[in-house]
Amino acid sequence: MKIQFETERLIIRPLVPDDAEAAFRWCGDPKVNTYMIYPLYHRAEDVRTWLEGRNPDDPDNYDEGIVLKSTGELIGSGGMAYHPDRNAWEIGYNIRADQWGNGYVVEYLRALLEQIRKVRPVEAIDGIFAEENYKSRRVMEKLGMAWVRDTSFDKLDGSQTFRAKYFRRNLEQPAGQCGVCDRIEKTRKGNNPYFVRETETGYVVLGDHQRFEGYTLLLCKEHATELNQLTPAFRDAFLRDMAVTAEAVQNVFHPDKLNYELLGAGKGRHMHWHIFPRRQGDTEKPGPVWLEKDMNDDRYLPSTEKLEEMKKALGSELDRLLPRNK
């Protein structure tokens, strides 16, 4: 997508075919190409062919030129491309070797992220780099990204396979973009009457409607859609917090069985646990709670006194259980 803006030291602008000679300085440099997915370019004419074949109006791909303000030189290119399968914008870049170590890539990508967020939601950024490419690792770490899993990738011509790292950063959403993020912000400000306790990875809240008495939620602190989008350490802690929360619900409300659901559909797609205490005969026919048409009937809104009583009991049990599970 064509975009043009400036940072403290850079001018960001669309690439054009006449940039071929300048771009060949990195596209044709074996040092720059070492860990890149594309094969090494051997002629500036081939770089021009690549530039002519790009779609600069693709709304899911911001791939721009990086120009030094101080000299007017085009020193690199890159940006972010949206991948709906991961619900994330993948970063990618190339920069001339003589310009490495100056922080230009981080400066550009931080600014680009803010530019994209002005026109559409960005729920996460991610990236993949060869495990020996420690410079790219540092770029991603400076962007607040963290290791999620090991992976691999091949050069486009199949000439080489790299062992690689997948890094990701899940982004908190602005007000109005995600109902769970909004609820968490209210909780942090002390404006959520259903808040019970904060855990390492989330916020325990009672459900607004208590059709199933003791209905509790654990809101994930990270804005993510799937468990595999979390770092292993955070994911494991999140699952542990869910289990401890469920144990507290079991001990306080004494159901016959607990139902667990990890949801995150709808606006924002921010995953959160639903923990439903179930009892014999609580529905006319056996089945999931969502079949009950009166789930959100206002007659199941707890009174202020009842809500405080439930919060106090559940909070006390969480205070007892959480320290021993750290």
Number of C-alpha atoms within 10 A of each C-alpha: 17 15 16 13 12 16 15 11 12 23 19 22 18 16 22 14 16 12 16 21 17 16 25 21 18 22 27 18 16 15 13 18 17 13 21 22 19 14 18 17 17 13 13 18 14 14 22 18 12 12 18 15 10 13 12 18 11 12 12 13 19 23 25 24 25 27 20 19 15 9 8 11 13 23 21 25 23 20 22 24 20 19 14 9 6 15 19 23 24 19 19 20 17 20 21 19 16 10 13 13 9 9 11 21 26 16 17 23 20 13 16 22 16 11 14 15 13 10 8 8 13 20 22 22 25 27 21 23 25 22 17 13 14 11 12 19 22 13 17 25 16 14 18 14 21 20 20 20 16 14 14 14 17 16 14 12 9 11 9 12 14 17 14 19 21 19 24 25 26 22 16 21 20 13 11 11 15 19 16 23 22 16 18 21 16 14 19 13 9 10 12 14 15 18 22 24 19 18 21 14 20 21 21 25 25 22 22 17 19 20 22 19 20 23 21 26 27 27 26 25 22 20 25 24 23 17 15 12 22 23 18 14 10 16 18 14 18 24 14 17 25 26 15 19 26 24 15 22 25 19 14 17 16 15 17 10 12 17 13 15 12 18 14 17 11 9 11 20 19 25 22 25 22 22 25 26 23 21 14 10 8 12 14 8 9 10 9 11 16 9 11 13 8 13 15 15 11 12 12 15 15 17 10 9 9 11 16 15 12 19 21 14 16 26 22 15 18 25 13 12 15 16 8 8 11 9
